[in-house]
């Protein structure tokens, strides 16, 4: 259950594009938001000048911190966060490390951030590289927003589906529960939708997937049952599924993007980013980052933790026990 969300900002209008969805999720779930701004050590560059007094350095430090605090207060008072419980924090340090540390201290269940920001006069940190660092290292799911209009264009009560890219492994399945929580929250008071996508590898353009496609269909049916009668039933979601084929050496990310345009509607893409089996390098980051670079759609990225793997294993055991004669 989402109770606390972290929203890193760098002071740019671009980074604030994460606020629309953060506010919508907070109102739907009752979760609180922590808005954070990181002041990088480089912003205190005056210490490099030996003729600058300690007093001037300290005054400059206070100025930067006060400006950041004022900025966050203004953001909290904006219409995008109306009716939302929000607090703020300014931290000095390296942005990526500070975000990850604050995630643990705040006990956040979700990080929401824009995947690309901007620099101005060397002051603002580049959200793109920071977002990439965070999604690779975060112990909690990260929702990366590419374009605020994806969410602000939605009518009241309307919500995008969420495509879960699967490969038949427990690693990839760890994305299902966070995706289910997000789909439910975005769709309230209506039912959300999950799109389960399985990619089948074929060695040539003429090869028929055959048995592999049958196994994929069986696997997707098992995943659907988790939403219908298993541990994910509580979310009350509509489930659709699809199977795509790809060949070695061909960009898998193109297949994922094509599949995410379901019934003329673009979907949030949910992927796991860590593992050693299944689709080549799928969860090791290359495909995920290819999708991130190529798409304007939001990405929900999950870095599987031991507890997540245990949950998937237990869900699988429970299903097999139900099927046992």
ABEGO torsion letter per residue (X at the ends): XBABBBBBBAGBAAAAAAAAAAAAAAAAAGBBBBBBBBBBAAAAAAAABAABBAAAAAAAAAAAAAAAAAAAAAAAABAAABGBBBBBBBBBEBAAAAAAAAAAAAGBABBBBBABBBBBGGABBBAAAAAAAAAAABABBBBBBABAAAAAABBBGBBBBBBBBBAGBAAAAAAAAAAAAAAAAAAOABBBBBBBBBBBBBABAABBAEAAAAAAAAAAAAAAAAAAABAAAAAGBBBBBBBBBBBBGBBAAAAAAAAABBGGBBBBBBBBABEABEBBGAAAGAAAAAAAAABABBBBBBBBBAAAAAAAAAAAAAAAAAABX
